[in-house]
Amino acid sequence: MHNATSHARHTFKLSLLAVAIGAASFSAIEQASAFTAYEDANNRFIINGRIAGNYTWNRGGVDGEDNFKNQASRINLVYEHYFADDWTALARTEWGFDPFFENGDDNHTKRHQYVGVKHPVYGTVLLGQQWSIYYDMVGIMTDQLWVYGAEAQGSFNGNMGNGFQGLSRPNQSISYRNTWDDLTWGLMYGTSTGENKSDLVGFDSVTGNPEYVSRGGERRYFAQTALSWKASEDLTLAAAYNYSRIEQHYVTSDAGQVTEDPNVNAWLLGASWTPGNWYLAVTAGEQRNLRGQGNGAYQSARGYEGVARYTFPELTSFGDVQLYSAVNRYEDKDTSQRASYYVLGTALVAFDSKLILALEHRFNDNKTASGSNTTADKDSTALLVRYNY
């Protein structure tokens, strides 16, 4: 009886893996296309990824800026090992790359690299570079478009990159999450990124050794928590908060050094509703020192996102057809400045979710601090081709 039960427990399911490493880490479409390279009673090794690119007319709202770009192509490797008493160890590495060699090379970058353990009762602990729980439990609700979106929630629109600030895929971090009935709670902490002494300002008068000062930003630490409640079969409510202890270093013209503390505070609320073939979601949040600091724009800002999507299952012989709309609006609380746009789109999700063709039109609605239109105010249109493997 023990052997039969153990074997049943050893049979992995992709849906369980998604729970273990996060919804953003292993979406439903990525589950469908994932390739199990090896599996036995105690081990499983999965390979998946995507090759994707988009051609955009008026990219960034700039008239005549028409070009083709890589769209986050990647390869993802996940290994799991089952121990006794329902404990499972896992390791993951994911790398982004440019298969089109836009700049003459593959431009590979590390997206994820972590190890962890999971248990159905005691939860999941991950250590390394991973999705923040701020994004994975709340922000992902409105990050549902194929090209645009997720530019007002705080996960990806921060100063110096949100991996640095802790809101997208932070490195040197540890997370814990667990689910009790309809509640899921997450906690995350990230350590210092270290000080970078990069600027030569002179030489010691006694030893002759070069003297350097630090310039740029240093993350001392960050901490965040998130809570998600599945209120019904179709309705989910969630909230997240993040605090990042940041030091910013400047070098003056006379080789002096100035240090400021533009610490980041960010909170985000989200809700998703999925009646029938509909997907409806909103997020709203407020951030301080996320995108701007000092007296700059967006030092204190609010962000709103909304998505409405309807899926026609198997409308064609190839697969599903989606029609959707979205809004992204990021506002400076103290002026009229905003980064805002609206999206209308359609997509074909074909051949068991292996091929996605999407067309999205973006209506830009940006404003300067005085309320006038910006120079990047032209509408943009993007055509995406993506292959999941």
C-alpha positions as a Markdown table, in Angstrom:
| # | Residue | x | y | z |
|---|---|---|---|---|
| 1 | Met | 0.0 | 0.0 | 0.0 |
| 2 | His | 2.8 | 2.4 | 0.8 |
| 3 | Asn | 4.5 | 1.8 | -2.5 |
| 4 | Ala | 1.3 | 2.4 | -4.5 |
| 5 | Thr | 0.6 | 5.6 | -2.5 |
| 6 | Ser | 4.2 | 6.8 | -2.9 |
| 7 | His | 4.1 | 6.2 | -6.7 |
| 8 | Ala | 0.8 | 8.2 | -6.9 |
| 9 | Arg | 2.5 | 11.0 | -5.0 |
| 10 | His | 5.5 | 10.9 | -7.3 |
| 11 | Thr | 3.4 | 11.4 | -10.4 |
| 12 | Phe | 4.0 | 15.1 | -11.1 |
| 13 | Lys | 1.4 | 17.5 | -12.6 |
| 14 | Leu | 2.2 | 20.7 | -14.4 |
| 15 | Ser | -0.5 | 22.5 | -12.5 |
| 16 | Leu | 1.2 | 21.6 | -9.2 |
| 17 | Leu | 4.5 | 23.0 | -10.6 |
| 18 | Ala | 2.8 | 26.2 | -11.5 |
| 19 | Val | 1.6 | 26.5 | -7.9 |
| 20 | Ala | 5.1 | 25.8 | -6.6 |
| 21 | Ile | 7.0 | 28.3 | -8.6 |
| 22 | Gly | 4.4 | 30.9 | -9.3 |
| 23 | Ala | 1.7 | 31.7 | -11.8 |
| 24 | Ala | 3.9 | 34.0 | -13.8 |
| 25 | Ser | 6.6 | 31.4 | -13.9 |
| 26 | Phe | 4.5 | 28.8 | -15.5 |
| 27 | Ser | 1.4 | 30.1 | -17.2 |
| 28 | Ala | -1.3 | 27.8 | -18.6 |
| 29 | Ile | 0.0 | 28.3 | -22.2 |
| 30 | Glu | 3.5 | 27.5 | -21.1 |
| 31 | Gln | 2.2 | 24.4 | -19.3 |
| 32 | Ala | 0.5 | 23.2 | -22.5 |
| 33 | Ser | 3.7 | 23.5 | -24.6 |
| 34 | Ala | 6.3 | 22.3 | -22.0 |
| 35 | Phe | 8.4 | 19.3 | -22.9 |
| 36 | Thr | 9.2 | 16.7 | -20.3 |
| 37 | Ala | 12.7 | 15.7 | -21.1 |
| 38 | Tyr | 12.9 | 13.1 | -18.3 |
| 39 | Glu | 10.6 | 11.7 | -15.7 |
| 40 | Asp | 10.6 | 8.7 | -13.4 |
| 41 | Ala | 9.1 | 8.0 | -10.0 |
| 42 | Asn | 11.2 | 10.6 | -8.2 |
| 43 | Asn | 12.5 | 13.0 | -10.7 |
| 44 | Arg | 11.3 | 15.3 | -13.5 |
| 45 | Phe | 13.2 | 17.6 | -15.9 |
| 46 | Ile | 11.2 | 20.1 | -18.0 |
| 47 | Ile | 12.2 | 22.2 | -20.9 |
| 48 | Asn | 10.1 | 25.0 | -22.4 |
| 49 | Gly | 10.4 | 28.5 | -23.8 |
| 50 | Arg | 9.4 | 30.7 | -26.7 |
| 51 | Ile | 10.7 | 32.4 | -29.8 |
| 52 | Ala | 8.8 | 35.6 | -30.4 |
| 53 | Gly | 9.1 | 38.9 | -32.2 |
| 54 | Asn | 6.9 | 41.9 | -33.1 |
| 55 | Tyr | 6.9 | 44.5 | -35.8 |
| 56 | Thr | 5.7 | 47.8 | -34.5 |
| 57 | Trp | 4.6 | 50.9 | -36.4 |
| 58 | Asn | 5.4 | 54.2 | -34.6 |
| 59 | Arg | 7.1 | 52.3 | -31.8 |
| 60 | Gly | 7.1 | 54.3 | -28.5 |
| 61 | Gly | 4.6 | 56.7 | -30.0 |
| 62 | Val | 7.3 | 58.2 | -32.3 |
| 63 | Asp | 6.1 | 58.9 | -35.8 |
| 64 | Gly | 7.9 | 56.8 | -38.4 |
| 65 | Glu | 9.7 | 54.6 | -35.9 |
| 66 | Asp | 8.8 | 51.3 | -37.6 |
| 67 | Asn | 10.9 | 48.3 | -36.8 |
| 68 | Phe | 11.1 | 44.6 | -35.7 |
| 69 | Lys | 12.1 | 43.6 | -32.2 |
| 70 | Asn | 12.6 | 40.5 | -30.2 |
| 71 | Gln | 9.7 | 39.9 | -27.8 |
| 72 | Ala | 11.3 | 38.3 | -24.7 |
| 73 | Ser | 12.4 | 35.0 | -26.4 |
| 74 | Arg | 13.6 | 32.6 | -23.7 |
| 75 | Ile | 14.5 | 29.1 | -22.7 |
| 76 | Asn | 13.4 | 27.7 | -19.3 |
| 77 | Leu | 14.7 | 24.6 | -17.5 |
| 78 | Val | 13.1 | 23.1 | -14.4 |
| 79 | Tyr | 14.2 | 20.1 | -12.3 |
| 80 | Glu | 12.2 | 18.5 | -9.5 |
| 81 | His | 13.2 | 15.7 | -7.1 |
| 82 | Tyr | 10.6 | 14.1 | -4.8 |
| 83 | Phe | 11.7 | 13.1 | -1.3 |
| 84 | Ala | 9.7 | 11.2 | 1.4 |
| 85 | Asp | 6.7 | 12.7 | 3.2 |
| 86 | Asp | 5.6 | 14.9 | 0.2 |
| 87 | Trp | 8.7 | 17.1 | 0.2 |
| 88 | Thr | 10.0 | 18.2 | -3.2 |
| 89 | Ala | 13.2 | 20.0 | -4.1 |
| 90 | Leu | 13.3 | 22.1 | -7.3 |
| 91 | Ala | 15.8 | 24.1 | -9.3 |
| 92 | Arg | 15.1 | 26.5 | -12.2 |
| 93 | Thr | 17.1 | 28.5 | -14.6 |
| 94 | Glu | 15.7 | 30.7 | -17.4 |
| 95 | Trp | 17.6 | 32.8 | -19.9 |
| 96 | Gly | 16.3 | 35.4 | -22.3 |
| 97 | Phe | 18.0 | 35.7 | -25.7 |
| 98 | Asp | 17.7 | 37.3 | -29.0 |
| 99 | Pro | 17.3 | 34.7 | -31.8 |
| 100 | Phe | 17.3 | 37.5 | -34.4 |
| 101 | Phe | 20.7 | 39.0 | -33.5 |
| 102 | Glu | 19.4 | 42.5 | -33.7 |
| 103 | Asn | 22.7 | 44.0 | -32.4 |
| 104 | Gly | 25.0 | 41.3 | -33.8 |
| 105 | Asp | 24.8 | 38.9 | -30.9 |
| 106 | Asp | 22.2 | 36.8 | -29.0 |
| 107 | Asn | 22.1 | 39.3 | -26.1 |
| 108 | His | 21.4 | 36.6 | -23.5 |
| 109 | Thr | 20.4 | 37.6 | -20.1 |
| 110 | Lys | 19.5 | 35.7 | -16.9 |
| 111 | Arg | 15.8 | 35.9 | -16.1 |
| 112 | His | 15.4 | 33.3 | -13.3 |
| 113 | Gln | 17.9 | 31.2 | -11.3 |
| 114 | Tyr | 16.8 | 29.7 | -8.0 |
| 115 | Val | 16.5 | 26.6 | -5.9 |
| 116 | Gly | 13.7 | 25.7 | -3.4 |
| 117 | Val | 11.6 | 23.2 | -1.5 |
| 118 | Lys | 7.9 | 22.8 | -1.5 |
| 119 | His | 5.4 | 20.9 | 0.6 |
| 120 | Pro | 1.5 | 20.8 | 0.3 |
| 121 | Val | 1.1 | 21.7 | 4.0 |
| 122 | Tyr | 4.2 | 23.8 | 4.9 |
| 123 | Gly | 4.4 | 25.8 | 1.7 |
| 124 | Thr | 7.1 | 26.7 | -0.8 |
| 125 | Val | 10.5 | 28.4 | -0.2 |
| 126 | Leu | 12.6 | 29.7 | -3.1 |
| 127 | Leu | 16.1 | 31.2 | -3.0 |
| 128 | Gly | 17.7 | 33.2 | -5.8 |
| 129 | Gln | 16.5 | 35.3 | -8.7 |
| 130 | Gln | 12.8 | 34.9 | -9.1 |
| 131 | Trp | 9.5 | 36.6 | -9.7 |
| 132 | Ser | 8.5 | 39.0 | -6.9 |
| 133 | Ile | 5.3 | 38.1 | -5.0 |
| 134 | Tyr | 4.2 | 41.7 | -5.7 |
| 135 | Tyr | 4.0 | 40.8 | -9.4 |
| 136 | Asp | 3.3 | 37.1 | -9.2 |
| 137 | Met | 0.3 | 37.4 | -6.8 |
| 138 | Val | -1.2 | 40.7 | -7.9 |
| 139 | Gly | 0.5 | 42.4 | -10.9 |
| 140 | Ile | 0.0 | 39.4 | -13.2 |
| 141 | Met | -3.7 | 39.9 | -13.0 |
| 142 | Thr | -3.6 | 42.7 | -15.6 |
| 143 | Asp | -0.4 | 41.6 | -17.4 |
| 144 | Gln | -2.5 | 39.7 | -19.9 |
| 145 | Leu | -1.7 | 41.3 | -23.3 |
| 146 | Trp | 0.7 | 39.8 | -25.8 |
| 147 | Val | 2.7 | 42.9 | -26.6 |
| 148 | Tyr | 1.7 | 45.9 | -24.4 |
| 149 | Gly | 0.6 | 46.4 | -20.8 |
| 150 | Ala | 2.0 | 46.1 | -17.3 |
| 151 | Glu | 3.5 | 49.6 | -17.4 |
| 152 | Ala | 1.5 | 51.3 | -14.6 |
| 153 | Gln | 1.5 | 48.7 | -11.8 |
| 154 | Gly | 5.1 | 49.3 | -10.7 |
| 155 | Ser | 6.5 | 45.8 | -11.6 |
| 156 | Phe | 8.4 | 47.0 | -14.6 |
| 157 | Asn | 8.3 | 50.8 | -14.8 |
| 158 | Gly | 10.8 | 51.7 | -12.0 |
| 159 | Asn | 14.0 | 53.7 | -11.9 |
| 160 | Met | 17.2 | 51.6 | -12.6 |
| 161 | Gly | 15.1 | 48.5 | -13.3 |
| 162 | Asn | 12.7 | 46.8 | -10.9 |
| 163 | Gly | 14.9 | 43.7 | -10.4 |
| 164 | Phe | 17.1 | 46.2 | -8.6 |
| 165 | Gln | 14.2 | 47.6 | -6.6 |
| 166 | Gly | 12.7 | 44.2 | -5.9 |
| 167 | Leu | 9.4 | 44.4 | -7.9 |
| 168 | Ser | 9.9 | 42.3 | -11.0 |
| 169 | Arg | 12.6 | 39.5 | -10.9 |
| 170 | Pro | 14.9 | 40.5 | -8.0 |
| 171 | Asn | 18.1 | 38.6 | -7.4 |
| 172 | Gln | 19.6 | 37.7 | -4.0 |
| 173 | Ser | 16.1 | 37.1 | -2.7 |
| 174 | Ile | 14.2 | 34.5 | -0.6 |
| 175 | Ser | 10.4 | 34.0 | -0.8 |
| 176 | Tyr | 7.8 | 32.0 | 1.1 |
| 177 | Arg | 4.2 | 31.3 | 0.1 |
| 178 | Asn | 1.5 | 29.0 | 1.3 |
| 179 | Thr | -2.2 | 28.4 | 0.7 |
| 180 | Trp | -4.9 | 27.7 | 3.3 |
| 181 | Asp | -8.3 | 27.0 | 1.8 |
| 182 | Asp | -9.1 | 30.1 | -0.3 |
| 183 | Leu | -6.2 | 32.3 | 1.1 |
| 184 | Thr | -2.7 | 32.5 | -0.3 |
| 185 | Trp | 0.0 | 34.4 | 1.6 |
| 186 | Gly | 3.4 | 35.4 | 0.4 |
| 187 | Leu | 6.5 | 36.9 | 2.0 |
| 188 | Met | 9.7 | 38.0 | 0.3 |
| 189 | Tyr | 13.1 | 39.5 | 1.4 |
| 190 | Gly | 16.0 | 40.6 | -0.7 |
| 191 | Thr | 19.6 | 41.4 | 0.5 |
| 192 | Ser | 22.0 | 44.1 | -0.6 |
| 193 | Thr | 23.3 | 44.3 | -4.1 |
| 194 | Gly | 26.6 | 45.6 | -2.8 |
| 195 | Glu | 28.4 | 48.9 | -3.2 |
| 196 | Asn | 30.0 | 49.7 | -6.6 |
| 197 | Lys | 33.1 | 51.9 | -6.2 |
| 198 | Ser | 33.5 | 52.9 | -9.8 |
| 199 | Asp | 34.7 | 56.5 | -10.1 |
| 200 | Leu | 38.4 | 57.4 | -9.8 |
| 201 | Val | 38.6 | 60.8 | -8.1 |
| 202 | Gly | 42.3 | 60.9 | -7.3 |
| 203 | Phe | 45.3 | 59.3 | -5.6 |
| 204 | Asp | 46.2 | 59.0 | -2.0 |
| 205 | Ser | 49.0 | 61.6 | -1.2 |
| 206 | Val | 50.9 | 59.1 | 1.0 |
| 207 | Thr | 50.5 | 55.7 | -0.6 |
| 208 | Gly | 49.8 | 56.8 | -4.2 |
| 209 | Asn | 46.9 | 54.3 | -4.3 |
| 210 | Pro | 43.9 | 55.3 | -6.5 |
| 211 | Glu | 40.9 | 56.5 | -4.6 |
| 212 | Tyr | 37.4 | 55.6 | -5.8 |
| 213 | Val | 33.9 | 56.6 | -4.8 |
| 214 | Ser | 30.6 | 54.9 | -5.5 |
| 215 | Arg | 28.2 | 56.2 | -8.0 |
| 216 | Gly | 24.7 | 55.1 | -8.9 |
| 217 | Gly | 22.3 | 53.2 | -6.7 |
| 218 | Glu | 22.6 | 50.5 | -4.1 |
| 219 | Arg | 19.8 | 48.4 | -2.7 |
| 220 | Arg | 20.4 | 47.7 | 0.9 |
| 221 | Tyr | 17.4 | 45.4 | 1.2 |
| 222 | Phe | 13.8 | 45.1 | 0.2 |
| 223 | Ala | 10.8 | 43.3 | 1.9 |
| 224 | Gln | 7.3 | 42.7 | 0.5 |
| 225 | Thr | 4.2 | 40.8 | 1.4 |
| 226 | Ala | 1.1 | 39.8 | -0.6 |
| 227 | Leu | -2.3 | 38.2 | 0.2 |
| 228 | Ser | -4.7 | 36.7 | -2.3 |
| 229 | Trp | -8.3 | 35.6 | -1.5 |
| 230 | Lys | -10.3 | 33.4 | -3.9 |
| 231 | Ala | -13.7 | 34.7 | -3.0 |
| 232 | Ser | -15.5 | 32.4 | -5.3 |
| 233 | Glu | -14.8 | 30.1 | -8.2 |
| 234 | Asp | -14.6 | 33.1 | -10.6 |
| 235 | Leu | -13.5 | 36.0 | -8.3 |
| 236 | Thr | -10.0 | 36.6 | -6.8 |
| 237 | Leu | -9.0 | 39.6 | -4.7 |
| 238 | Ala | -5.4 | 40.4 | -3.9 |
| 239 | Ala | -3.1 | 43.0 | -2.3 |
| 240 | Ala | 0.7 | 43.6 | -2.0 |
| 241 | Tyr | 3.1 | 46.0 | -0.3 |
| 242 | Asn | 6.8 | 46.5 | -1.0 |
| 243 | Tyr | 9.5 | 48.6 | 0.8 |
| 244 | Ser | 13.0 | 48.9 | -0.7 |
| 245 | Arg | 15.8 | 50.6 | 1.2 |
| 246 | Ile | 17.8 | 52.4 | -1.5 |
| 247 | Glu | 20.9 | 54.6 | -1.4 |
| 248 | Gln | 21.7 | 56.8 | -4.3 |
| 249 | His | 25.2 | 58.2 | -4.8 |
| 250 | Tyr | 26.3 | 61.2 | -6.8 |
| 251 | Val | 29.7 | 62.7 | -7.5 |
| 252 | Thr | 29.9 | 66.5 | -7.6 |
| 253 | Ser | 32.1 | 68.6 | -10.0 |
| 254 | Asp | 34.8 | 69.0 | -7.2 |
| 255 | Ala | 34.9 | 65.2 | -6.7 |
| 256 | Gly | 32.8 | 65.3 | -3.6 |
| 257 | Gln | 30.2 | 62.7 | -2.9 |
| 258 | Val | 26.5 | 63.1 | -2.1 |
| 259 | Thr | 24.3 | 60.3 | -0.8 |
| 260 | Glu | 20.5 | 60.3 | -0.8 |
| 261 | Asp | 17.9 | 57.8 | 0.3 |
| 262 | Pro | 15.1 | 57.5 | -2.3 |
| 263 | Asn | 13.5 | 54.5 | -0.5 |
| 264 | Val | 10.7 | 52.9 | -2.5 |
| 265 | Asn | 7.2 | 52.4 | -1.0 |
| 266 | Ala | 4.7 | 50.6 | -3.3 |
| 267 | Trp | 1.4 | 49.0 | -2.8 |
| 268 | Leu | -0.9 | 47.4 | -5.3 |
| 269 | Leu | -4.5 | 46.1 | -5.2 |
| 270 | Gly | -6.0 | 43.7 | -7.7 |
| 271 | Ala | -9.1 | 41.9 | -8.7 |
| 272 | Ser | -9.9 | 39.3 | -11.4 |
| 273 | Trp | -13.3 | 37.9 | -12.5 |
| 274 | Thr | -13.6 | 35.0 | -14.9 |
| 275 | Pro | -17.3 | 34.3 | -15.7 |
| 276 | Gly | -17.5 | 31.9 | -18.6 |
| 277 | Asn | -15.2 | 32.9 | -21.5 |
| 278 | Trp | -14.6 | 36.3 | -20.0 |
| 279 | Tyr | -11.4 | 37.5 | -18.3 |
| 280 | Leu | -11.9 | 40.8 | -16.5 |
| 281 | Ala | -9.2 | 42.3 | -14.2 |
| 282 | Val | -8.1 | 45.6 | -12.6 |
| 283 | Thr | -5.1 | 46.7 | -10.6 |
| 284 | Ala | -4.6 | 50.0 | -8.8 |
| 285 | Gly | -1.6 | 51.2 | -6.8 |
| 286 | Glu | 0.6 | 54.0 | -5.5 |
| 287 | Gln | 4.3 | 54.3 | -5.4 |
| 288 | Arg | 6.9 | 56.7 | -4.0 |
| 289 | Asn | 10.4 | 57.0 | -5.5 |
| 290 | Leu | 9.7 | 54.2 | -7.9 |
| 291 | Arg | 10.2 | 55.9 | -11.2 |
| 292 | Gly | 11.2 | 59.4 | -10.1 |
| 293 | Gln | 13.0 | 60.8 | -7.0 |
| 294 | Gly | 13.9 | 64.1 | -5.4 |
| 295 | Asn | 11.9 | 66.8 | -7.1 |
| 296 | Gly | 11.6 | 64.9 | -10.4 |
| 297 | Ala | 8.4 | 63.7 | -12.1 |
| 298 | Tyr | 6.6 | 60.7 | -10.7 |
| 299 | Gln | 8.3 | 60.9 | -7.3 |
| 300 | Ser | 4.9 | 60.2 | -6.0 |
| 301 | Ala | 2.6 | 58.5 | -8.5 |
| 302 | Arg | -0.5 | 56.4 | -8.9 |
| 303 | Gly | -1.0 | 53.6 | -11.5 |
| 304 | Tyr | -4.1 | 52.0 | -12.9 |
| 305 | Glu | -4.5 | 49.0 | -15.2 |
| 306 | Gly | -7.5 | 47.2 | -16.6 |
| 307 | Val | -8.1 | 44.3 | -19.0 |
| 308 | Ala | -11.2 | 42.9 | -20.6 |
| 309 | Arg | -10.9 | 39.8 | -22.8 |
| 310 | Tyr | -13.3 | 37.4 | -24.4 |
| 311 | Thr | -12.2 | 34.1 | -25.8 |
| 312 | Phe | -14.0 | 32.2 | -28.6 |
| 313 | Pro | -12.9 | 28.6 | -27.9 |
| 314 | Glu | -12.0 | 26.7 | -31.1 |
| 315 | Leu | -13.6 | 29.4 | -33.3 |
| 316 | Thr | -11.2 | 28.3 | -36.1 |
| 317 | Ser | -9.9 | 24.8 | -36.9 |
| 318 | Phe | -6.5 | 26.0 | -35.6 |
| 319 | Gly | -7.6 | 27.1 | -32.1 |
| 320 | Asp | -9.1 | 29.9 | -30.0 |
| 321 | Val | -9.6 | 33.6 | -31.0 |
| 322 | Gln | -9.3 | 36.4 | -28.4 |
| 323 | Leu | -10.7 | 39.9 | -28.5 |
| 324 | Tyr | -9.5 | 42.3 | -25.8 |
| 325 | Ser | -9.0 | 45.8 | -24.6 |
| 326 | Ala | -6.9 | 47.4 | -21.9 |
| 327 | Val | -5.9 | 50.6 | -20.2 |
| 328 | Asn | -2.6 | 51.6 | -18.6 |
| 329 | Arg | -2.4 | 54.9 | -16.8 |
| 330 | Tyr | 0.5 | 56.1 | -14.7 |
| 331 | Glu | 0.0 | 59.6 | -13.1 |
| 332 | Asp | 2.3 | 62.0 | -11.2 |
| 333 | Lys | 0.3 | 63.0 | -8.1 |
| 334 | Asp | 1.7 | 66.5 | -8.0 |
| 335 | Thr | 1.4 | 67.6 | -11.7 |
| 336 | Ser | -0.6 | 66.8 | -14.8 |
| 337 | Gln | 2.1 | 64.5 | -16.2 |
| 338 | Arg | 1.1 | 61.0 | -17.1 |
| 339 | Ala | 2.2 | 58.0 | -19.2 |
| 340 | Ser | -1.1 | 56.6 | -20.4 |
| 341 | Tyr | -2.5 | 54.5 | -23.3 |
| 342 | Tyr | -5.4 | 52.3 | -24.3 |
| 343 | Val | -5.2 | 49.1 | -26.3 |
| 344 | Leu | -7.5 | 47.2 | -28.6 |
| 345 | Gly | -6.4 | 43.7 | -29.7 |
| 346 | Thr | -7.1 | 40.4 | -31.2 |
| 347 | Ala | -5.1 | 37.1 | -31.1 |
| 348 | Leu | -5.2 | 33.6 | -32.5 |
| 349 | Val | -4.0 | 30.9 | -30.0 |
| 350 | Ala | -3.4 | 27.9 | -32.3 |
| 351 | Phe | -2.1 | 24.4 | -32.4 |
| 352 | Asp | -2.5 | 23.6 | -28.7 |
| 353 | Ser | -1.2 | 27.0 | -27.7 |
| 354 | Lys | 2.1 | 26.5 | -29.5 |
| 355 | Leu | 1.5 | 29.4 | -31.9 |
| 356 | Ile | 0.2 | 32.9 | -31.1 |
| 357 | Leu | -0.5 | 35.6 | -33.6 |
| 358 | Ala | -1.6 | 38.9 | -32.1 |
| 359 | Leu | -2.4 | 42.3 | -33.5 |
| 360 | Glu | -2.6 | 45.2 | -31.0 |
| 361 | His | -3.3 | 48.9 | -31.5 |
| 362 | Arg | -2.2 | 51.4 | -28.9 |
| 363 | Phe | -3.8 | 54.8 | -28.4 |
| 364 | Asn | -1.3 | 57.0 | -26.6 |
| 365 | Asp | -2.6 | 59.6 | -24.2 |
| 366 | Asn | 0.6 | 61.0 | -22.6 |
| 367 | Lys | 0.8 | 64.4 | -21.0 |
| 368 | Thr | 3.6 | 66.7 | -19.8 |
| 369 | Ala | 3.6 | 68.3 | -16.3 |
| 370 | Ser | 1.8 | 71.3 | -17.8 |
| 371 | Gly | -0.9 | 69.1 | -19.3 |
| 372 | Ser | 0.2 | 69.5 | -22.9 |
| 373 | Asn | 0.7 | 66.6 | -25.3 |
| 374 | Thr | 4.2 | 65.0 | -25.5 |
| 375 | Thr | 6.2 | 64.5 | -28.6 |
| 376 | Ala | 5.6 | 60.7 | -28.3 |
| 377 | Asp | 1.9 | 60.9 | -28.8 |
| 378 | Lys | 1.4 | 59.0 | -32.1 |
| 379 | Asp | -0.7 | 55.8 | -32.0 |
| 380 | Ser | 1.2 | 52.5 | -32.3 |
| 381 | Thr | 0.3 | 49.2 | -33.9 |
| 382 | Ala | 2.1 | 45.9 | -33.2 |
| 383 | Leu | 2.0 | 42.5 | -34.9 |
| 384 | Leu | 3.3 | 39.6 | -32.8 |
| 385 | Val | 4.4 | 36.1 | -33.9 |
| 386 | Arg | 5.2 | 33.7 | -31.0 |
| 387 | Tyr | 6.1 | 30.1 | -31.0 |
| 388 | Asn | 6.0 | 28.2 | -27.7 |
| 389 | Tyr | 8.1 | 25.1 | -27.3 |
